[in-house]
Amino acid sequence: MKLKTQIVLVITITTILAIVVTSGISLITGTSVAKDSMLKQVNERLVSQREQTKARIQDYLDSISNQITSVSQNPLIVDILPTLSDAFTNYQPDINTTTSSALSNYYQNESPLVS
């Protein structure tokens, strides 16, 4: 083989090898950058969903709190509350032993909730 042919062959192989190595490095770097970008985007989306859910829950709790405050300040509720407290402490259940045993039997043996 002539020297000129050997030099051309070595330069061609070196060039091809350099192109393959450069392509491999570019592929690995590009894949890494794409993966990092995708993970960052997913993380940002999850944080955004968390913040939206947090805001909705906070709004709901504020609404319930406002309703409770509104009802508790209603003059009718304020007037009836002492009567309801007395009625609760003086309540006598109407269940006799027959009713109690029938009810107990139903829940232990006949209820569809019993498996």
C-alpha positions as CSV (number, residue, x, y, z in Angstrom):
1,M,0.0,0.0,0.0
2,K,1.3,3.4,-0.9
3,L,2.0,6.0,1.7
4,K,-0.6,8.4,0.2
5,T,-3.3,5.7,0.5
6,Q,-2.3,5.0,4.1
7,I,-2.4,8.7,5.0
8,V,-5.8,9.1,3.4
9,L,-7.1,5.9,5.1
10,V,-5.8,7.1,8.6
11,I,-7.3,10.6,8.2
12,T,-10.7,9.1,7.0
13,I,-10.8,6.6,10.0
14,T,-9.8,9.4,12.4
15,T,-12.4,11.7,11.0
16,I,-15.2,9.1,11.2
17,L,-14.1,8.2,14.7
18,A,-14.2,11.8,15.8
19,I,-17.7,12.2,14.2
20,V,-19.0,9.1,16.0
21,V,-17.5,10.2,19.4
22,T,-18.9,13.8,19.0
23,S,-22.3,12.4,18.0
24,G,-22.3,10.1,21.1
25,I,-21.4,12.9,23.4
26,S,-24.0,15.2,21.9
27,L,-26.6,12.5,22.2
28,I,-25.8,11.8,25.9
29,T,-25.7,15.5,26.7
30,G,-29.0,16.2,24.8
31,T,-30.7,13.3,26.6
32,S,-29.6,14.5,29.9
33,V,-30.7,18.1,29.3
34,A,-34.1,16.8,28.0
35,K,-34.6,14.6,31.1
36,D,-33.7,17.5,33.4
37,S,-36.0,19.8,31.6
38,M,-38.9,17.3,31.7
39,L,-38.4,16.7,35.4
40,K,-38.3,20.4,36.1
41,Q,-41.6,20.9,34.1
42,V,-43.3,18.0,35.9
43,N,-42.2,19.3,39.3
44,E,-43.5,22.8,38.5
45,R,-46.8,21.4,37.4
46,L,-47.1,19.4,40.6
47,V,-46.3,22.5,42.7
48,S,-48.9,24.5,40.8
49,Q,-51.5,21.8,41.4
50,R,-50.6,21.7,45.1
51,E,-51.0,25.5,45.4
52,Q,-54.3,25.5,43.6
53,T,-55.6,22.7,45.8
54,K,-54.3,24.5,48.9
55,A,-56.1,27.7,47.8
56,R,-59.4,25.8,47.2
57,I,-59.3,24.1,50.6
58,Q,-58.5,27.4,52.3
59,D,-61.4,29.1,50.5
60,Y,-63.7,26.3,51.5
61,L,-62.6,26.5,55.2
62,D,-63.0,30.3,55.2
63,S,-66.5,29.9,53.7
64,I,-67.5,27.3,56.4
65,S,-66.0,29.6,59.1
66,N,-68.0,32.5,57.8
67,Q,-71.2,30.4,57.8
68,I,-70.6,29.3,61.4
69,T,-70.0,32.9,62.5
70,S,-73.1,34.1,60.7
71,V,-75.3,31.4,62.2
72,S,-73.8,31.8,65.7
73,Q,-74.6,35.5,65.6
74,N,-78.2,35.0,64.5
75,P,-80.5,36.3,67.3
76,L,-82.8,33.3,67.0
77,I,-80.0,30.9,67.6
78,V,-78.7,32.9,70.6
79,D,-82.2,32.9,72.1
80,I,-82.9,29.2,71.6
81,L,-79.6,27.8,72.7
82,P,-80.2,27.8,76.5
83,T,-83.5,26.0,75.9
84,L,-81.8,23.4,73.7
85,S,-79.1,22.8,76.3
86,D,-81.7,22.2,79.0
87,A,-83.6,19.9,76.7
88,F,-80.5,17.8,76.0
89,T,-79.5,17.3,79.6
90,N,-83.2,16.4,80.6
91,Y,-83.7,14.0,77.7
92,Q,-85.0,10.5,78.6
93,P,-84.8,7.9,75.9
94,D,-88.0,6.2,74.9
95,I,-86.5,2.7,74.3
96,N,-87.8,0.0,76.5
97,T,-86.1,-3.5,76.9
98,T,-88.3,-5.1,74.2
99,T,-87.5,-2.4,71.6
100,S,-83.8,-2.5,72.6
101,S,-83.5,-6.3,72.2
102,A,-85.4,-6.2,68.9
103,L,-83.1,-3.5,67.6
104,S,-80.0,-5.3,68.8
105,N,-81.2,-8.5,67.2
106,Y,-81.8,-6.7,63.9
107,Y,-78.3,-5.3,63.8
108,Q,-76.6,-8.5,64.8
109,N,-78.6,-11.0,62.6
110,E,-80.7,-9.3,60.0
111,S,-79.0,-6.2,58.9
112,P,-77.7,-6.2,55.3
113,L,-74.6,-4.6,56.5
114,V,-73.7,-7.7,58.5
115,S,-71.5,-10.0,56.3
